[in-house]
Amino acid sequence: MSLIPRRSNVFDPFSLDLWDPFEGWPFNNNLRSLSDQIRSTFPAETSSILQTRVDWKETPNSHVFKADVPGLKKEEVKVEVEDGRILQISGQRSRETEEKTDTWHRVERSQGGFMRRFRLPEDAKVDEVKAAMENGVLTVTVPKEGPKKSDVKSIQISG
């Protein structure tokens, strides 16, 4: 798709469409129908699931997850550990209340639910998970168990 914008309505300053130089070509219809199928699989309410970005880093003492959740309060976000080793970060971004006198020109911010799940490694201390939120970034810290000391038992040799 080309990045050359054209207006579908000359009188509407917000109506920019993208001009597609391959419009009408046989291969373009197949690609378009494929992208439409993918888009229709996820309703608009759940599109934010794909947009929630999470970084996962491992330090010597812990696993640290950082999720971008701009505009959400900590009451709207849940952090859970399921089945012993599955870390789940989920939340709900609600729709703004509409007034009858309001005229919306464009709605681009996503609303709806989101969820990300991560399988934690064996060395994670799932009972000591901590979460904090600051400036739209959720930080989840999962401490690691120290290296297991191998118990060496000396066996007496008879004879």
Contact map, one row per residue, 1 for C-alpha under 8 A:
111000000000000001111100000000000000000000000000000000000000000000000000000000000000000000000000000000000000000000000000000000000000000000000000000000000000000
111100000000000001111000000000000000000000000000000000000000000000000000000000000000000000000000000000000000000000000000000000000000000000000000000000000000000
111110000000000001100000000000000000000000000000000000000000000000000000000000000000000000000000000000000000000000000000000000000000000000000000000000000000000
011111000000000001100000000000000000000000000000000000000000000000000000000000000000000000000000000000000000000000000000000000000000000000000000000000000000000
001111100000000111100000000000000000000000000000000000000000000000000000000000000000000000000000000000000000000000000000000000000000000000000000000000000000000
000111110000000111100000000000000000000000000000000000000000000000000000000000000000000000000000000000000000000000000000000000000000000000000000000000000000000
000011111101001110000000000000000000000000000000000000000000000000000000000000000000000000000000000000000000000000000000000000000000000000000000000000000000000
000001111100001110000000000000000000000000000000000000000000000000000000000000000000000000000000000000000000000000000000000000000000000000000000000000000000000
000000111111001000000000000000000000000000000000000000000000000000000000000000000000000000000000000000000000000000000000000000000000000000000000000000000000000
000000111111100000000000000000000000000000000000000000000000000000000000000000000000000000000000000000000000000000000000000000000000000000000000000000000000000
000000001111100000000000000000000000000000000000000000000000000000000000000000000000000000000000000000000000000000000000000000000000000000000000000000000000000
000000101111111000000000000000000000000000000000000000000000000000000000000000000000000000000000000000000000000000000000000000000000000000000000000000000000000
000000000111111100000000000000000000000000000000000000000000000000000000000000000000000000000000000000000000000000000000000000000000000000000000000000000000000
000000000001111100000000000000000000000000000000000000000000000000000000000000000000000000000000000000001000000000000000000000000000000000000000000000000000000
000000111001111110000000000000000000000000000000000000000000000000000000000000000000000000000000000000000000000000000000000000000000000000000000000000000000000
000011110000111111000000000000000000000000000000000000000000000000000000000000000000000000000000000000000000000000000000000000000000000000000000000000000000000
000011110000001111100000000000000000000000000000000000000000000000000000000000000000000000000000000000000000000000000000000000000000000000000000000000000000000
111111000000000111110000000000000000000000000000000000000000000000000000000000000000000000000000000000000000000000000000000000000000000000000000000000000000000
111111000000000011111000000000000000000000000000000000000000000000000000000000000000000000000000000000000000000000000000000000000000000000000000000000000000000
110000000000000001111110000000000000000000000000000000000000000000000000000000000000000000000000000000000000000000000000000000000000000000000000000000000000000
110000000000000000111110000000000000000000000000000000000000000000000000000000000000000000000000000000000000000000000000000000000000000000000000000000000000000
100000000000000000011111100100000000000000000000000000000000000000000000000000000000000000000000000000000000000000000000000000000000000000000000000000000000000
000000000000000000011111100110000000000000000000000000000000000000000000000000000000000000000000000000000000000000000000000000000000000000000000000000000000000
000000000000000000000111110110000000000000000000000000000000000000000000000000000000000000000000000000000000000000000000000000000000000000000000000000000000000
000000000000000000000111111110000000000000000000000000000000000000000000000000000000000000000000000000000000000000000000000000000000000000000000000000000000000
000000000000000000000001111111000000000000000000000000000000000000000000000000000000000000000000000000000000000000000000000000000000000000000000000000000000000
000000000000000000000000111111100000000000000000000000000000000000000000000000000000000000000000000000000000000000000000000000000000000000000000000000000000000
000000000000000000000111111111110000000000000000000000000000000000000000000000000000000000000000000000000000000000000000000000000000000000000000000000000000000
000000000000000000000011111111111000000000000000000000000000000000000000000000000000000000000000000000000000000000000000000000000000000000000000000000000000000
000000000000000000000000011111111100000000000000000000000000000000000000000000000000000000000000000000000000000000000000000000000000000000000000000000000000000
000000000000000000000000001111111110000000000000000000000000000000000000000000000000000000000000000000000000000000000000000000000000000000000000000000000000000
000000000000000000000000000111111111000000000000000000000000000000000000000000000000000000000000000000000000000000000000000000000000000000000000000000000000000
000000000000000000000000000011111111100000000000000000000000000000000000000000000000000000000000000000000000000000000000000000000000000000000000000000000000000
000000000000000000000000000001111111110000000000000000000000000000000000000000000000000000000000000000000000000000000000000000000000000000000000000000000000000
000000000000000000000000000000111111111000000000000000000000000000000000000000000000000000000000000000000000000000000000000000000000000000000000000000000000000
000000000000000000000000000000011111111100000000000000000000000000000000000000000000000000000000000000000000000000000000000000000000000000000000000000000000000
000000000000000000000000000000001111111110000000000000000000000000000000000000000000000000000000000000000000000000000000000000000000000000000000000000000000000
000000000000000000000000000000000111111111000000000000000000000000000000000000000000000000000000000000000000000000000000000000000000000000000000000000000000000
000000000000000000000000000000000011111111100000000000000000000000000000000000000000000000000000000000000000000000000000000000000000000000000000000000000000000
000000000000000000000000000000000001111111100000000000000000000000000000000000000000000000000000000000000000000000000000000000000000000000000000000000000000000
000000000000000000000000000000000000111111100000000000000000000000000000000000000000000000000000000000000000000000000000000000000000000000000000000000000000000
000000000000000000000000000000000000011111110110000000000000000000000000000000000000000000000000000000000000000000000000000000000000000000000000000000000000000
000000000000000000000000000000000000001111111110000000000000000000000000000000000000000000000000000000000000000000000000000000000000000000000000000000000000000
000000000000000000000000000000000000000001111110000000000000000000000000000000000000000000000000000000000000000000000000000000000000000000000000000000000000000
000000000000000000000000000000000000000000111111000000000000000000000000000000000000000000000000000000000000011110000000000000000000000000000000000000000000000
000000000000000000000000000000000000000001111111110000000000000000000000000000000000000000000000000000000000001111000000000000000000000000000000000000000000000
000000000000000000000000000000000000000001111111111000000000000000000000000000000000000000000000000000000000010100000000000000000000000000000000000000000000000
000000000000000000000000000000000000000000001111111100000000000000000000000000000000000000000000000000000000011111000000000000000000000000000000000000000000000
000000000000000000000000000000000000000000000111111100000000000000000000000000000000000000000000000000000000000011110000000000000000000000000000000000000000000
000000000000000000000000000000000000000000000111111110000000000000000000000000000000000000000000000000000000000001000000000000000000000000000000000000000000000
000000000000000000000000000000000000000000000011111110000000000000000000000000000000000000000000000000000000000000000000000000000000000000000000000000000000000
000000000000000000000000000000000000000000000001111111000000000000111000000000000000000000000000000000000000000001010000000000000000000000000000000000000000000
000000000000000000000000000000000000000000000000011111100000000000110000000000000000000000000000000000000000000000000000000000000000000000000000000000000000000
000000000000000000000000000000000000000000000000000111110000000011110000000000000000000000000000000000000000000000000000000000000000000000000000000000000000000
000000000000000000000000000000000000000000000000000011111000000111100000000000000000000000000000000000000000000000000000000000000000000000000000000000000000000
000000000000000000000000000000000000000000000000000001111100001111000000000000000000000000000000000000000000000000000000000000000000000000000000000000000000000
000000000000000000000000000000000000000000000000000000111110001110000000000000000000000000000000000000000000000000000000000000000000000000000000000000000000000
000000000000000000000000000000000000000000000000000000011111111100000000000000000000000000000000000000000000000000000000000000000000000000000000000000000000000
000000000000000000000000000000000000000000000000000000001111111100000000000000000000000000000000000000000000000000000000000000000000000000000000000000000000000
000000000000000000000000000000000000000000000000000000000111110000000000000000000000000000000000000000000000000000000000000000000000000000000001000000000000000
000000000000000000000000000000000000000000000000000000000111111000000000000000000000000000000000000000000000000000000000000000000000000000000011110000000000000
000000000000000000000000000000000000000000000000000000000111111100000000000000000000000000000000000000000000000000000000000100000000000000001111000000000000000
000000000000000000000000000000000000000000000000000000011110111110000000000000000000000000000000000000000000000000000000000100000000000000001111000000000000000
000000000000000000000000000000000000000000000000000000111110011111000000000000000000000000000000000000000000000000000000000000000000000000111100000000000000000
000000000000000000000000000000000000000000000000000001111000001111100000000000000000000000000000000000000000000000000000000000000000000001111000000000000000000
000000000000000000000000000000000000000000000000000001110000000111110000000000000000000000000000000000000000000000000000000000000000000011110000000000000000000
000000000000000000000000000000000000000000000000000111100000000011111000000000000000000000000000000000000000000000000000000000000000000011100000000000000000000
000000000000000000000000000000000000000000000000000111000000000001111100000000000000000000000000000000000000000000000000000000000000000111000000000000000000000
000000000000000000000000000000000000000000000000000100000000000000111111000000000000000000000000000000000000000000000000000000000000000111000000000000000000000
000000000000000000000000000000000000000000000000000000000000000000011111000000000000000000000000000000000000000000000000000000000000001110000000000000000000000
000000000000000000000000000000000000000000000000000000000000000000001111100000000000000000000000000000000000000000000000000000000000000100000000000000000000000
000000000000000000000000000000000000000000000000000000000000000000001111110110000000000000001000000000000000000000000000000000000000000100000000000000000000000
000000000000000000000000000000000000000000000000000000000000000000000011111110000000000000000000000000000000000000000000000000000000000000000000000000000000000
000000000000000000000000000000000000000000000000000000000000000000000001111111000000000000000000000000000000000000000000000000000000100000000000000000000000000
000000000000000000000000000000000000000000000000000000000000000000000000111111000000000000000000000000000000000000000000000000000000000000000000000000000000000
000000000000000000000000000000000000000000000000000000000000000000000001111111000000000000111000000000000000000000000000000000000000000000000000000000000000000
000000000000000000000000000000000000000000000000000000000000000000000001111111100000000011110000000000000000000000000000000000000000000000000000000000000000000
000000000000000000000000000000000000000000000000000000000000000000000000011111110000000111100000000000000000000000000000000000000000000000000000000000000000000
000000000000000000000000000000000000000000000000000000000000000000000000000011111000001111000000000000000000000000000000000000000010000000000000000000000000000
000000000000000000000000000000000000000000000000000000000000000000000000000001111100001110000000000000000000000000000000000000000000000000000000000000000000000
000000000000000000000000000000000000000000000000000000000000000000000000000000111111111100000000000000000000000000000000000001000000000000000000000000000000000
000000000000000000000000000000000000000000000000000000000000000000000000000000011111111100000000000000000000000000000000000000000000000000000000000000000000000
000000000000000000000000000000000000000000000000000000000000000000000000000000001111110000000000000000000000000000000000000000000000000000000000000000000000000
000000000000000000000000000000000000000000000000000000000000000000000000000000001111110000000000000000000000000000000000000001000000000000000000000000000000000
000000000000000000000000000000000000000000000000000000000000000000000000000000001111111000000000000000000000000000000011110001000000000000000000000000000000000
000000000000000000000000000000000000000000000000000000000000000000000000000000001111111100000000000000000000000000001111000000000000000000000000000000000000000
000000000000000000000000000000000000000000000000000000000000000000000000000000111100111110000000000000000000000000001111000000000000000000000000000000000000000
000000000000000000000000000000000000000000000000000000000000000000000000000001111100011111000000000000000000000000111100000000000000000000000000000000000000000
000000000000000000000000000000000000000000000000000000000000000000000000000011110000001111100000000000000000000000111000000000000000000000000000000000000000000
000000000000000000000000000000000000000000000000000000000000000000000000000011100000000111110000000000000000000011110000000000000000000000000000000000000000000
000000000000000000000000000000000000000000000000000000000000000000000000000111000000000011111000000000000000000011100000000000000000000000000000000000000000000
000000000000000000000000000000000000000000000000000000000000000000000000000110000000000001111100000000000000001111000000000000000000000000000000000000000000000
000000000000000000000000000000000000000000000000000000000000000000000001000100000000000000111110000000000000011110000000000000000000000000000000000000000000000
000000000000000000000000000000000000000000000000000000000000000000000000000000000000000000011111000000000000001100000000000000000000000000000000000000000000000
000000000000000000000000000000000000000000000000000000000000000000000000000000000000000000001111100000000000001100000000000000000000000000000000000000000000000
000000000000000000000000000000000000000000000000000000000000000000000000000000000000000000000111110000000000000000000000000000000000000000000000000000000000000
000000000000000000000000000000000000000000000000000000000000000000000000000000000000000000000011111000000000000000000000000000000000000000000000000000000000000
000000000000000000000000000000000000000000000000000000000000000000000000000000000000000000000001111101000000000000000000000000000000000000000000000000000000000
000000000000000000000000000000000000000000000000000000000000000000000000000000000000000000000000111111000000000000000000000000000000000000000000000000000000000
000000000000000000000000000000000000000000000000000000000000000000000000000000000000000000000000011111000000000000000000000000000000000000000000000000000000000
000000000000000000000000000000000000000000000000000000000000000000000000000000000000000000000000001111100000000000000000000000000000000000000000000000000000000
000000000000000000000000000000000000000000000000000000000000000000000000000000000000000000000000011111110000000000000000000000000000000000000000000000000000000
000000000000000000000000000000000000000000000000000000000000000000000000000000000000000000000000000011111000000000000000000000000000000000000000000000000000000
000000000000000000000000000000000000000000000000000000000000000000000000000000000000000000000000000001111110000000000000000000000000000000000000000000000000000
000000000000010000000000000000000000000000000000000000000000000000000000000000000000000000000000000000111110000000000000000000000000000000000000000000000000000
000000000000000000000000000000000000000000000000000000000000000000000000000000000000000000000000000000011111000000000000000000000000000000000000000000000000000
000000000000000000000000000000000000000000000000000000000000000000000000000000000000000000000000000000011111100000000000000000000000000000000000000000000000000
000000000000000000000000000000000000000000000000000000000000000000000000000000000000000000000000000000000111110000000000000000000000000000000000000000000000000
000000000000000000000000000000000000000000000000000000000000000000000000000000000000000000000000000000000011111000000000000000000000000000000000000000000000000
000000000000000000000000000000000000000000001011000000000000000000000000000000000000000000001000000000000001111100000000000000000000000000000000000000000000000
000000000000000000000000000000000000000000001101000000000000000000000000000000000000000000011110000000000000111110000000000000000000000000000000000000000000000
000000000000000000000000000000000000000000001111000000000000000000000000000000000000000000011110000000000000011111000000000000000000000000000000000000000000000
000000000000000000000000000000000000000000001101100000000000000000000000000000000000000001111000000000000000001111100000000000000000000000000000000000000000000
000000000000000000000000000000000000000000000101110100000000000000000000000000000000000001110000000000000000000111110000000000000000000000000000000000000000000
000000000000000000000000000000000000000000000000100000000000000000000000000000000000000111100000000000000000000011111000000000000000000000000000000000000000000
000000000000000000000000000000000000000000000000100100000000000000000000000000000000000111000000000000000000000001111100000000000000000000000000000000000000000
000000000000000000000000000000000000000000000000000000000000000000000000000000000000011110000000000000000000000000111110000000000000000000000000000000000000000
000000000000000000000000000000000000000000000000000000000000000000000000000000000000011100000000000000000000000000011111000000000000000000000000000000000000000
000000000000000000000000000000000000000000000000000000000000000000000000000000000000111000000000000000000000000000001111100000000000000000000000000000000000000
000000000000000000000000000000000000000000000000000000000000000000000000000000000000111000000000000000000000000000000111110100000000000000000000000000000000000
000000000000000000000000000000000000000000000000000000000000000000000000000000000000100000000000000000000000000000000011111100000000000000000000000000000000000
000000000000000000000000000000000000000000000000000000000000000000000000000000000000100000000000000000000000000000000001111100000000000000000000000000000000000
000000000000000000000000000000000000000000000000000000000000000000000000000000000000000000000000000000000000000000000000111110000000000000000001110000000000000
000000000000000000000000000000000000000000000000000000000000011000000000000000000000000000000000000000000000000000000001111111000000000000000111100000000000000
000000000000000000000000000000000000000000000000000000000000000000000000000000000000000000000000000000000000000000000000001111111000000000000111100000000000000
000000000000000000000000000000000000000000000000000000000000000000000000000000001001100000000000000000000000000000000000000111111000000000000110000000000000000
000000000000000000000000000000000000000000000000000000000000000000000000000000000000000000000000000000000000000000000000000011111000000000000000000000000000000
000000000000000000000000000000000000000000000000000000000000000000000000000000000000000000000000000000000000000000000000000011111100000000000110000000000000000
000000000000000000000000000000000000000000000000000000000000000000000000000000000000000000000000000000000000000000000000000011111110000000011110000000000000000
000000000000000000000000000000000000000000000000000000000000000000000000000000000000000000000000000000000000000000000000000000011111000000011100000000000000000
000000000000000000000000000000000000000000000000000000000000000000000000000000100000000000000000000000000000000000000000000000001111100001111000000000000000000
000000000000000000000000000000000000000000000000000000000000000000000000000000000000000000000000000000000000000000000000000000000111110001110000000000000000000
000000000000000000000000000000000000000000000000000000000000000000000000010000000000000000000000000000000000000000000000000000000011111111100000000000000000000
000000000000000000000000000000000000000000000000000000000000000000000000000000000000000000000000000000000000000000000000000000000001111111000000000000000000000
000000000000000000000000000000000000000000000000000000000000000000000100000000000000000000000000000000000000000000000000000000000000111110000000000000000000000
000000000000000000000000000000000000000000000000000000000000000000011111000000000000000000000000000000000000000000000000000000000000111111000000000000000000000
000000000000000000000000000000000000000000000000000000000000000001111100000000000000000000000000000000000000000000000000000000000000111111100000000000000000000
000000000000000000000000000000000000000000000000000000000000000011111000000000000000000000000000000000000000000000000000000000000011110111110000000000000000000
000000000000000000000000000000000000000000000000000000000000000111100000000000000000000000000000000000000000000000000000000000000011100011111000000000000000000
000000000000000000000000000000000000000000000000000000000000000111000000000000000000000000000000000000000000000000000000000000001111000001111100000000000000000
000000000000000000000000000000000000000000000000000000000000011110000000000000000000000000000000000000000000000000000000000000001110000000111110000000000000000
000000000000000000000000000000000000000000000000000000000000011100000000000000000000000000000000000000000000000000000000000111011100000000011111000000000000000
000000000000000000000000000000000000000000000000000000000000111000000000000000000000000000000000000000000000000000000000000111011000000000001111100000000000000
000000000000000000000000000000000000000000000000000000000001111000000000000000000000000000000000000000000000000000000000001110000000000000000111110000000000000
000000000000000000000000000000000000000000000000000000000000100000000000000000000000000000000000000000000000000000000000001110000000000000000011111100000000000
000000000000000000000000000000000000000000000000000000000000100000000000000000000000000000000000000000000000000000000000001000000000000000000001111100000000000
000000000000000000000000000000000000000000000000000000000000000000000000000000000000000000000000000000000000000000000000000000000000000000000000111110000000000
000000000000000000000000000000000000000000000000000000000000000000000000000000000000000000000000000000000000000000000000000000000000000000000000111111000000000
000000000000000000000000000000000000000000000000000000000000000000000000000000000000000000000000000000000000000000000000000000000000000000000000001111100000000
000000000000000000000000000000000000000000000000000000000000000000000000000000000000000000000000000000000000000000000000000000000000000000000000000111110000000
000000000000000000000000000000000000000000000000000000000000000000000000000000000000000000000000000000000000000000000000000000000000000000000000000011111000000
000000000000000000000000000000000000000000000000000000000000000000000000000000000000000000000000000000000000000000000000000000000000000000000000000001111100000
000000000000000000000000000000000000000000000000000000000000000000000000000000000000000000000000000000000000000000000000000000000000000000000000000000111110000
000000000000000000000000000000000000000000000000000000000000000000000000000000000000000000000000000000000000000000000000000000000000000000000000000000011111000
000000000000000000000000000000000000000000000000000000000000000000000000000000000000000000000000000000000000000000000000000000000000000000000000000000001111100
000000000000000000000000000000000000000000000000000000000000000000000000000000000000000000000000000000000000000000000000000000000000000000000000000000000111110
000000000000000000000000000000000000000000000000000000000000000000000000000000000000000000000000000000000000000000000000000000000000000000000000000000000011111
000000000000000000000000000000000000000000000000000000000000000000000000000000000000000000000000000000000000000000000000000000000000000000000000000000000001111
000000000000000000000000000000000000000000000000000000000000000000000000000000000000000000000000000000000000000000000000000000000000000000000000000000000000111
